[in-house]
Amino acid sequence: MFSDNRLARRARTLSTQMPAPHFPSEFGEQTILFDSGFAAPQLLPDLAAHAANALTAHRDEVLQYASGRGQPYLREWLATWMNSDGCALTSDHILVTNGAKQGIDLVCRLLLDEGDAIVVTAPTYFTAIPIFRHHGAEFIEIGQDAHGLDVDALASALDARSAAGKAPPKFIYNIPEFHNPTGATMSAERRAALVALAEARDIPILEDSPYRRVRFEGPDEPLLKALDRSGNILHLGTFSKLVAPGLRIGWVAAEPALIARMIQLKSEGGSSPLIQRIIYDFARSDAFPAHIARVQTAYCERRDAIIAAVKHELPGTLIAIPDGGYYVWLTLPLPVDGDVLAAKAGEAGVHLIAGSRFFAGSGAGVPRNHVRLAFSFATAEQIAEGVARLGAVYRSMAG
Ligand SMILES: Cc1ncc(COP(=O)(O)O)c(C=O)c1O
C-alpha cells in the first residue's frame, strides 16, 4: 500500500476517485450531454489530406522531436493571425502548448508561489480552479455583469487589500468573450478600464480567449492583448473550440522573456509536430475560412434552439443570451436549487453542470441558483428532448 505521506504536500489533497465517464460513447444512447464543451461531431473537419501531406511531404520533421517552443512556421502564422486582430507580435511572443489548459498551468508555474493571491471572476472556468489551487493560489473573487468583470469592484478589492497590508494579486484571470460559464462578453469600455487598472497597479492579466472566433453576431471587441502597452498581458489561445479539441494544440502569447522561461517549464518535450503541421496546413487552406463560417452558423442554431427550449420548458428561469461560445447560464427561481436540479437531471439522463462548481470559493457564500448548459455537442433534436426532460424535473421542483 502506497503511503500518502510519501506524496508531495500539494498532491495530498488530490482526490483518489477515478474520473467519471468522459466519452459520449461511455454513456447510454439515450443520455443527453449538456455538461462539457465537446465539439459537435458533425463539425469536426476532415483533416485526412492534411495528415497525409504531413506524413509524406514532411515526414522527417513531423516524426522527429519538436521544437520546445512550437514549430517556427506555426508560431509565425499565429503571430500574424493575432496581428490581424490588433496585436503587435512576432513569433518570439508565441509558445505552442498542449491546449489552453497547459497554458494556464505554465503561467501558474511561472508566476505563482504558494499562498499568492489571484483574481478570478465569480463564477469562473471550473477546470482552471483546481489548476490554480494546485499551485497554492488564494482567490480574490470579483463579480461580473452583462459587460463582464466589474472593474470598479476590482479596484475597491485591490484598495482594501493594500489597506490591509496584503500583497497585490499575482495576476487577473479573465475570459473576456463568451465567458465560461456565463456567456458574457466584456464591452470595449470595460476592457479599456481593466487594462488601465492593471497597468496602473502593475498587475499582469491572464486573458483566456478560446471562443474568440466562435462569434454569432455583433462586432469583435478588442483583445485585451491588443490593448497591452506594458507587456503585462499574457494571452491564451486554442484550436480546441474552433477546429477540434482532440488536436490538443493551443498557445500562449506573451513577452519573449516570459516565453523563454515557460519553454523551460514545459517539460513534455514540445507539442506534437505532426499535429502542428496538420493545423498549419489546414489553417492556410481555403477550407479554413469555410470551416469557421460553418462552425459559427451551426453553433448559433444550437444556441437559438436551446434558448427557445429553455424559455418554453423552464418558465421563470433567467437565461443570458451569449453572442457566441458554447454555453448558456441559467439563473433559477426559488426554490429550485441548481445542485439538486443537476443531480436529478442526471438521473433523468440529462447531464449538465451545477453553477456552484464554477465558484472558486466554497461554503455558504456560493450561489446555488444557477446551472450551465453546453449547447455545443447535442443536436437540435437532442436539445429539444434534453430540455424537455430537464423541464419535467424543474417543474417538479418549482412546484
Ligand atoms: C475558458 C476556457 N479555457 C480553456 C479551455 C480549454 O481549452 P483547451 O482544450 O485548449 O485546453 C476551455 C474549454 O472548455 C475554456 O472554456
The ligand as an SDF file (V2000), in Angstrom:
LIG
                    3D

 16 16  0  0  0  0  0  0  0  0999 V2000
  -12.2570   29.3170  -20.6620 C   0  0  0  0  0  0  0  0  0  0  0  0
  -11.6060   28.0860  -21.1530 C   0  0  0  0  0  0  0  0  0  0  0  0
  -10.2780   27.9850  -21.1600 N   0  0  0  0  0  0  0  0  0  0  0  0
   -9.6560   26.8780  -21.6080 C   0  0  0  0  0  0  0  0  0  0  0  0
  -10.3610   25.7960  -22.0770 C   0  0  0  0  0  0  0  0  0  0  0  0
   -9.6260   24.5550  -22.5060 C   0  0  0  0  0  0  0  0  0  0  0  0
   -9.0230   24.7110  -23.7030 O   0  0  0  0  0  0  0  0  0  0  0  0
   -8.0770   23.5660  -24.2780 P   0  0  0  0  0  0  0  0  0  0  0  0
   -8.9380   22.4750  -24.8060 O   0  0  0  0  0  0  0  0  0  0  0  0
   -7.3330   24.2780  -25.3420 O   0  0  0  0  0  0  0  0  0  0  0  0
   -7.1730   23.1090  -23.1770 O   0  0  0  0  0  0  0  0  0  0  0  0
  -11.7480   25.8460  -22.0940 C   0  0  0  0  0  0  0  0  0  0  0  0
  -12.5320   24.6770  -22.5310 C   0  0  0  0  0  0  0  0  0  0  0  0
  -13.6390   24.4540  -22.1800 O   0  0  0  0  0  0  0  0  0  0  0  0
  -12.3870   27.0230  -21.6210 C   0  0  0  0  0  0  0  0  0  0  0  0
  -13.7190   27.1280  -21.6150 O   0  0  0  0  0  0  0  0  0  0  0  0
  1  2  1  0
  2  3  1  0
  2 15  2  0
  3  4  2  0
  4  5  1  0
  5  6  1  0
  5 12  2  0
  6  7  1  0
  7  8  1  0
  8  9  2  0
  8 10  1  0
  8 11  1  0
 12 13  1  0
 12 15  1  0
 13 14  2  0
 15 16  1  0
M  END
$$$$
